[in-house]
């Protein structure tokens, strides 16, 4: 029976920049010597990883994938570990994460200010890197929001009482990091200016707009420079996240993106 094999250490999910090297670990005990085999899944196709037959699986992050490990004994009992997600951030600029990064959360996408009409959906987004992958908790006006524990905060029908200042805490076993705080305005009447600057356009519509603007953006290279440190100006936080968001958008439009900081 499969109870003959006990997993004593499950692999853990991580959220890392592209090119980052780390190891997924799995440990188990059984009545006979055990054999390990790792699998990965992307776009819902599962592959056995050739030669990945040890307890530790070294990975250099290239793209977001899921992983699991199958363990079997000599009696043909087999168990699978938890599926874990290796989330890869393709265009984190140099200088992120810090060179001596130990895996503590690093915010790579901050939420943005929102103006939403009553009854319309409210969506805020953030993202953080971390080893292990961070968990998320959203707050409004300093109060913890019981059910908002994902990267995306989603409220289907916004109410006036949803107005306020929002921020999110990303935490893991190494510490916690807070996003910037943003104001959310839920307005009781249609505001003729609410789409100015594209603030209320959902990302998909931004994208269609960009396809229309750059229909032939294949084989092109985009150089993005985010400048945080100015001689006569306080340090800015937004350029890091702006470069990150722009990189994502330009990559979806077929650009090769080079992002630099300072």
TORBA-372418 format. One record per residue: residue in three letters; z, x, y of N, C-alpha, C in turn. Coordinates in steps of 0.2 Angstrom, whole numbers, padded with zeros to 4 digits, always signed. Each point is the difference from the previous one (the first is absolute). Layout:
N
ALAZXYZXYZXY/...
This chain:
262
UNK+0000+0004-0006+0000-0004+0006+0000+0004+0006/UNK-0002-0003+0006-0001+0005+0006+0007+0002+0003/UNK+0006-0004-0003+0006+0002+0002+0002+0007-0002/UNK-0004+0003-0005+0001+0006-0002-0001+0006+0005/UNK-0004-0002+0006-0001+0004+0005+0003-0003+0006/UNK+0004+0005+0004+0004-0003+0006-0003+0005+0006/UNK-0002-0003+0005-0002+0004+0006+0006+0001+0004/UNK+0001+0007+0001+0006+0001+0003-0001+0002+0008/UNK-0006+0002+0002-0002+0001+0007-0007-0003+0001/UNK+0000-0005+0004-0007-0003+0002-0003+0004+0005/UNK-0007+0000+0001-0003+0003+0005+0001-0004+0007/UNK-0001+0002+0006+0002-0003+0006-0007+0000+0004/UNK-0001-0006+0004-0005+0000+0004+0001+0004+0006/UNK-0006+0003+0003+0000+0004+0006-0005-0002+0005/UNK+0001+0002+0006-0005-0001+0006-0001+0006+0003/UNK-0006+0003+0000-0001+0007+0002-0007+0001+0003/UNK+0000+0006+0004-0007+0001+0003-0005+0003-0005/UNK-0006-0001+0002-0005+0003-0005+0001+0007-0001/UNK-0001+0003-0006+0000+0007-0001+0007+0002-0002/UNK+0005-0004+0001+0007+0001-0002+0001+0001-0007/UNK+0004+0005-0002+0001+0001-0008+0007-0001-0002/UNK+0001-0004-0005+0006-0002-0002+0000-0001-0008/UNK+0005-0002-0003+0001-0001-0007+0003-0007-0002/UNK-0004-0004-0004+0003-0006-0003+0004+0002-0006/UNK+0006-0003-0001+0004+0002-0006+0002-0006-0004/UNK+0000+0001-0006+0002-0005-0005+0004+0003-0006/UNK+0006-0003-0002+0004+0003-0005+0002-0005-0005/UNK+0000+0001-0006+0002-0005-0005+0003+0003-0006/UNK+0004-0004-0004+0003+0003-0006-0002-0005-0006/UNK+0000+0004-0006-0002-0004-0006+0003+0003-0006/UNK-0002-0003-0006+0003+0003-0006-0004+0005-0003/UNK-0007+0001+0003-0004+0005-0003-0003+0003+0007/UNK-0003+0006-0001-0003+0003+0006-0005-0005+0003/UNK+0000+0000+0007-0004-0005+0004-0007+0003+0002/UNK-0005-0004+0001-0006+0002+0003-0001-0004+0007/UNK-0003+0003+0005-0001-0003+0006-0007+0000+0002/UNK-0002-0005+0003-0007-0001+0002+0000-0004+0007/UNK-0003+0003+0005+0000-0003+0007-0007-0004+0001/UNK+0001-0006+0003-0006-0004+0002+0000-0001+0008/UNK-0006-0001+0002+0000-0002+0007-0005-0006+0001/UNK+0001-0004+0005-0004-0006+0001-0002+0000+0008/UNK-0006-0001+0001-0003-0001+0007-0005-0005-0001/UNK-0001-0005+0005-0004-0005+0000+0000-0004-0007/UNK+0006-0001-0002+0002-0004-0006-0003+0003-0006/UNK-0003+0006+0000-0002+0003-0007+0005+0005-0002/UNK+0002+0000-0006+0005+0005-0002-0003+0006-0004/UNK+0002+0006+0001-0003+0006-0003+0006+0004-0003/UNK-0001+0002-0006+0004+0005-0003-0002+0007+0004/UNK+0006+0004+0002-0002+0006+0004+0000+0005-0006/UNK-0006+0004+0000-0001+0005-0005+0005+0005+0001/UNK+0003+0002-0006+0004+0006+0000+0007-0001+0003/UNK+0001-0006+0003+0007-0002+0003+0005-0002-0006/UNK+0002+0005-0004+0004-0002-0005+0007+0003+0000/UNK+0002+0002+0006+0007+0002+0001+0005-0005+0004/UNK+0006+0002+0000+0005-0005+0003-0002+0000+0008/UNK-0002+0006+0002-0001+0000+0008-0008+0000+0001/UNK-0002-0004+0005-0007+0000+0002-0001+0003+0007/UNK-0002+0006+0000-0002+0002+0007-0006-0003+0003/UNK+0001-0002+0007-0005-0004+0003-0001+0004+0007/UNK-0007+0000+0002-0001+0002+0007-0004-0007+0003/UNK+0004-0003+0004-0002-0007+0003-0007+0000+0002/UNK-0004-0004-0002-0007-0001+0002-0002-0007+0002/UNK+0003-0005-0004-0001-0007+0002+0005-0004-0003/UNK+0001-0006+0003+0006-0004-0002-0002-0003-0007/UNK+0005+0001-0005-0001-0002-0007+0007-0002-0003/UNK-0001-0003-0005+0006-0002-0004+0001+0004-0007/UNK+0006+0002-0002+0001+0004-0006+0005-0003-0004/UNK-0001+0001-0007+0005-0001-0005+0000+0005-0005/UNK+0005+0001-0004+0000+0004-0006+0002-0003-0006/UNK-0004+0001-0005+0001-0003-0007+0004+0005-0004/UNK+0005-0002-0003+0004+0005-0004+0000-0003-0008/UNK-0002+0004-0004+0001-0002-0007+0003+0005-0005/UNK+0003-0003-0005+0003+0005-0005-0004+0000-0006/UNK+0002+0004-0005-0004+0001-0006+0000-0006-0005/UNK+0004-0005+0002+0000-0007-0004-0005-0005+0003/UNK-0004+0002+0005-0004-0004+0003+0003-0005+0005/UNK+0006+0001+0001+0003-0004+0006-0003+0003+0006/UNK-0001-0005+0005-0002+0002+0007+0003-0004+0005/UNK+0002+0003+0006+0002-0004+0006-0004+0003+0006/UNK+0000-0004+0005-0003+0002+0006+0005+0001+0006/UNK-0001+0005+0004+0005+0000+0006-0002-0005+0005/UNK+0004-0001+0005-0002-0004+0006-0007+0002+0003/UNK-0004-0004+0002-0005+0002+0004+0002+0002+0007/UNK-0002+0006+0003+0002+0002+0006-0006+0001+0005/UNK+0001-0001+0006-0006+0001+0005+0000+0006+0003/UNK-0005+0004+0000-0001+0006+0005-0004-0002+0005/UNK+0003-0002+0006-0004-0002+0006-0002+0006+0004/UNK-0006+0001+0001-0003+0006+0004-0002-0002+0007/UNK+0002+0003+0005-0002-0001+0007-0005+0005+0001/UNK-0007-0002+0001-0006+0004+0000+0000+0004+0007/UNK+0003-0003+0005-0002+0004+0006+0006+0001+0005/UNK+0005+0003-0004+0006+0002+0004-0001+0006+0003/UNK+0001+0000+0007-0002+0006+0004+0004+0006-0002/UNK-0003+0006+0001+0004+0006-0001+0006+0000+0004/UNK+0006+0003-0002+0006-0001+0003+0004-0006-0002/UNK-0003-0004-0004+0004-0006-0004-0002+0001-0007/UNK+0005+0000-0005+0007+0001+0002+0002+0007+0002/UNK+0006+0001+0003+0002+0006+0002-0001+0005-0006/UNK+0000+0006+0001-0002+0005-0005+0006+0001-0005/UNK+0006-0001+0002+0005+0001-0005+0002-0007-0002/UNK-0005-0005-0001+0002-0007-0002+0003+0000-0007/UNK+0006-0003-0001+0003-0001-0006-0001-0007-0003/UNK-0004-0004+0003-0001-0006-0003+0003-0006+0004/UNK+0004+0002+0005+0003-0006+0004-0005-0004+0004/UNK+0001-0006+0001-0005-0005+0003-0003+0003+0007/UNK-0007+0000+0000-0003+0002+0006-0005-0006+0002/UNK+0002-0003+0006-0004-0006+0002-0007+0002+0002/UNK-0006-0003-0003-0006+0002+0002-0004-0006+0003/UNK+0003-0006+0000-0003-0005+0003+0005-0005+0003/UNK+0000+0000+0007+0005-0005+0003-0003-0006+0002/UNK+0005-0006+0000-0003-0006+0002-0002+0000+0007/UNK-0004-0005+0002-0002-0001+0007+0002-0007+0003/UNK+0000+0000+0007+0003-0006+0003-0005-0006-0002/UNK+0003-0006+0000-0005-0005-0002+0002-0006+0005/UNK-0006-0004+0001+0001-0006+0004-0003-0006-0005/UNK+0004-0004-0002-0003-0005-0005+0002-0007+0002/UNK-0005-0005-0001+0001-0007+0002+0005-0003-0005/UNK+0004-0005+0002+0004-0003-0005-0004-0003-0006/UNK+0002+0000-0006-0003-0003-0006-0005+0005-0003/UNK-0002+0005+0004-0005+0005-0003+0004+0006-0004/UNK-0004+0003-0004+0004+0006-0004+0002+0006+0004/UNK+0006+0002-0002+0002+0007+0004+0000+0005-0006/UNK-0003+0006+0002+0000+0005-0005+0001+0007+0004/UNK+0005+0003-0003+0002+0007+0003-0001+0005-0006/UNK-0002+0006+0001-0001+0005-0005+0003+0006+0002/UNK+0003+0004-0005+0002+0007+0000-0002+0003-0006/UNK+0001+0007+0000-0001+0004-0006+0004+0006+0000/UNK+0002+0003-0005+0004+0006+0000-0002+0004-0006/UNK+0000+0006+0000+0000+0005-0006+0007+0001-0002/UNK+0001+0002-0007+0006+0002-0002+0000+0001-0008/UNK+0004+0005-0002+0001+0001-0007+0007+0000-0002/UNK+0002-0006-0003-0003-0005-0003-0003-0005+0006/UNK-0005-0004-0002-0003-0005+0005+0006-0004+0003/UNK+0000+0000+0007+0005-0004+0004+0000-0007-0002/UNK+0006-0003+0001+0001-0008+0000+0000-0002+0008/UNK-0002-0006+0001+0000-0002+0007+0004-0006+0002/UNK+0003+0000+0006+0004-0006+0002-0001-0001+0007/UNK-0003-0006+0002-0001-0002+0007+0006-0003+0003/UNK+0000+0001+0007+0006-0003+0004-0004-0003+0006/UNK+0004-0006+0002-0002-0003+0007+0006+0000+0004/UNK-0001+0003+0006+0006+0000+0005+0006+0003-0003/UNK-0001+0005-0005+0006+0003-0003+0002-0003-0006/UNK-0002-0006-0002+0002-0004-0005-0004+0001-0006/UNK+0002+0001-0006-0003+0002-0006-0004-0007-0002/UNK-0006+0001-0002-0004-0006-0002+0000+0000-0008/UNK+0003-0005-0003+0002+0000-0007-0006+0001-0004/UNK-0006-0003+0001-0005+0000-0005-0006+0004+0002/UNK+0001+0004+0006-0006+0005+0002+0002+0007-0002/UNK-0002+0001-0006+0001+0007-0003-0006+0003-0002/UNK-0006-0001+0003-0006+0003-0002-0003+0004+0006/UNK-0005+0004-0001-0003+0003+0006-0003-0005+0005/UNK-0002-0005-0003-0003-0006+0005+0005-0005+0001/UNK+0002-0002+0006+0004-0006+0001-0005-0005+0001/UNK+0001-0006-0003-0005-0005+0000+0004-0007+0001/UNK-0002-0003+0005+0003-0007+0002-0006-0005+0000/UNK+0000-0005-0004-0007-0004-0001+0000-0004+0007/UNK+0005-0003+0002+0000-0005+0006+0005+0003+0005/UNK-0002+0003+0005+0005+0003+0005+0003-0006+0004/UNK+0007+0001+0001+0004-0005+0004+0002+0004+0006/UNK+0002-0004+0006+0002+0004+0006+0006+0004-0002/UNK+0004-0002-0005+0006+0004-0001-0002+0007-0004/UNK-0006+0001-0002-0002+0006-0003-0001+0005+0005/UNK+0000-0002+0007-0001+0005+0005+0006+0005+0000/UNK-0002+0006+0002+0006+0005+0001-0003+0007-0001/UNK+0005+0005-0001-0002+0007-0001+0001+0002-0007/UNK-0006+0002-0003+0000+0002-0008+0000+0007-0001/UNK+0003+0002-0005-0001+0007-0003+0001+0000-0007/UNK-0002+0006-0003+0001+0000-0008+0003+0007-0001/UNK+0005+0000-0005+0003+0006-0003-0003+0001-0007/UNK-0003+0006+0000-0002+0003-0007+0005+0005-0003/UNK+0002-0001-0006+0006+0004-0002-0002+0002-0008/UNK+0003+0006-0001+0000+0002-0007+0006+0004-0001/UNK+0000+0003-0006+0007+0004-0002+0001+0006+0005/UNK-0005+0002+0004+0000+0006+0004+0002-0002+0007/UNK+0000-0007+0002+0002-0002+0007-0004-0006+0002/UNK+0000-0001+0006-0004-0006+0003-0003+0002+0007/UNK-0005-0004+0001-0004+0001+0006-0002-0007+0003/UNK+0001+0000+0007-0002-0007+0003-0006+0000+0003/UNK-0004-0005+0000-0006-0001+0004+0002-0001+0008/UNK-0005+0001+0004+0001-0002+0007+0001-0008+0000/UNK+0004-0002+0005+0002-0007+0001-0006-0003+0004/UNK-0002-0006-0002-0006-0004+0003+0002-0007+0002/UNK-0002-0002+0006+0001-0007+0002-0005-0005-0003/UNK+0002-0006-0002-0004-0005-0003+0001-0006+0004/UNK-0005-0003+0003+0000-0006+0004-0003-0005-0003/UNK+0004-0006-0002-0003-0006-0003-0001-0005+0006/UNK-0006-0002+0002-0001-0004+0005-0001-0007-0001/UNK+0003-0004+0004+0000-0008-0002-0007-0003+0001/UNK-0004+0003+0004-0007-0003+0002-0005+0005-0001/UNK-0006-0002-0001-0006+0005+0000+0000+0004+0006/UNK+0000+0007-0001-0001+0005+0006-0007+0002+0000/UNK-0003-0002+0006-0007+0002+0001-0001+0008-0001/UNK+0005+0004+0001-0001+0007+0000+0002+0003-0007/UNK+0002-0004-0004+0003+0003-0006-0004+0004-0005/UNK-0007-0001+0001-0004+0005-0004-0003+0006+0004/UNK+0002+0000+0007-0002+0006+0004+0003+0007-0004/UNK-0005+0004+0000+0002+0007-0003+0000-0001-0008/UNK-0002-0006-0002+0000+0000-0008+0007-0001-0003/UNK+0005-0001+0004+0007+0000-0003+0001-0004-0006/UNK-0003-0006+0001+0001-0005-0006-0005-0001-0005/UNK-0005+0005+0001-0005+0000-0006+0003+0003-0006/UNK-0001-0004-0006+0002+0004-0006-0004+0006-0002/UNK+0002+0004-0004-0004+0006-0001-0007-0001-0003/UNK-0001-0005-0004-0006-0001-0003-0005-0002+0006/UNK+0002-0003+0005-0005-0002+0006-0001+0006+0004/UNK+0005+0005+0001-0001+0006+0003-0006+0004-0004/UNK+0001-0001-0007-0005+0004-0004-0007-0002+0001/UNK-0001-0007+0000-0006-0003+0000-0003+0002+0007/UNK+0004+0000+0005-0002+0002+0007-0003+0007+0000/UNK+0004+0004-0004-0002+0007+0000-0007+0001-0004/UNK+0000-0004-0006-0007+0001-0003-0006-0002+0004/UNK+0002-0005+0005-0006-0002+0004-0001+0005+0005/UNK+0005+0004+0003-0001+0005+0004-0003+0006-0003/UNK+0002+0002-0006-0002+0006-0003-0003-0001-0007/UNK-0006-0004+0000-0002-0002-0006-0003+0006-0004/UNK-0002+0006+0003-0003+0006-0003+0005+0006+0000/UNK+0006-0001-0001+0005+0005+0000+0001+0004-0006/UNK-0006+0001-0004+0001+0004-0006-0002+0007+0001/UNK+0003+0005-0004-0001+0007+0001+0002+0003+0007/UNK+0005-0004+0003+0002+0003+0007+0007+0002-0001/UNK+0002+0005+0005+0007+0003+0000+0003-0002+0006/UNK+0007-0002-0001+0004-0002+0006+0005+0005+0001/UNK+0001+0003+0005+0006+0005+0002+0005-0004+0004/UNK+0006-0001-0002+0005-0003+0004+0005+0005+0001/UNK+0002+0000+0007+0006+0004+0002+0005-0004+0003/UNK+0006+0000-0003+0006-0003+0003+0004+0005+0003/UNK+0001-0001+0007+0004+0004+0004+0007-0003+0001/UNK+0005+0003-0002+0007-0003+0001+0003+0004+0006/UNK-0001+0007+0000+0004+0004+0004-0004+0002+0007/UNK+0002-0003+0005-0003+0001+0007+0005+0005+0004/UNK-0002+0004+0004+0004+0004+0004+0004-0004+0005/UNK-0002-0005+0003+0004-0003+0005+0001-0007-0001/UNK+0001-0002-0007+0000-0007-0002+0005+0000-0006/UNK+0004-0005-0001+0004+0000-0006-0004+0000-0006/UNK+0003+0002-0006-0004-0001-0006-0002-0007-0002/UNK-0006-0001-0002-0003-0007-0002+0001-0001-0007/UNK+0001-0006-0002+0000-0001-0008-0006-0003-0002/UNK-0004-0004+0004-0005-0004-0002-0006+0004-0002/UNK-0002+0006+0003-0006+0003-0003+0000+0001-0007/UNK+0006+0002-0003+0000+0001-0007-0003-0006-0004/UNK+0003-0006+0002-0001-0006-0004-0007-0002+0002/UNK-0002+0001+0006-0007-0002+0002-0005+0004-0004/UNK+0001+0006+0000-0005+0004-0004+0000-0002-0007/UNK+0005-0002-0003+0001-0002-0007-0004-0006-0001/UNK+0001-0005+0005-0003-0007-0001-0008+0001+0001/UNK-0002+0004+0005-0007+0001+0002-0003+0003-0006/UNK+0003+0005-0003-0003+0004-0006-0001-0005-0005/UNK+0005-0005-0002-0001-0005-0005-0007-0004+0001/UNK+0000-0002+0007-0006-0005+0001-0006+0004+0000/UNK+0000+0006+0003-0007+0004-0001-0002+0002-0007/UNK+0005+0001-0004-0001+0002-0007-0004-0006-0003/UNK+0003-0006+0001-0003-0007-0003-0007-0001+0003/UNK-0002+0003+0006-0006+0000+0002-0005+0006-0002/UNK+0003+0004-0005-0005+0005-0002+0000+0006+0003/UNK+0005+0001+0005+0000+0007+0003+0005+0005-0004/UNK-0002+0006+0000+0005+0005-0002+0004+0002+0005/UNK+0007-0001-0001+0004+0001+0006+0004+0006+0000/UNK+0001+0004+0005+0004+0006+0001+0005-0002+0005/UNK+0007+0000-0002+0005-0002+0005+0004+0006+0002/UNK+0001+0002+0006+0004+0005+0002+0006-0003+0005/UNK+0005+0004+0000+0006-0002+0004+0001+0006+0005/UNK+0001-0001+0006+0002+0005+0005-0005+0006+0000/
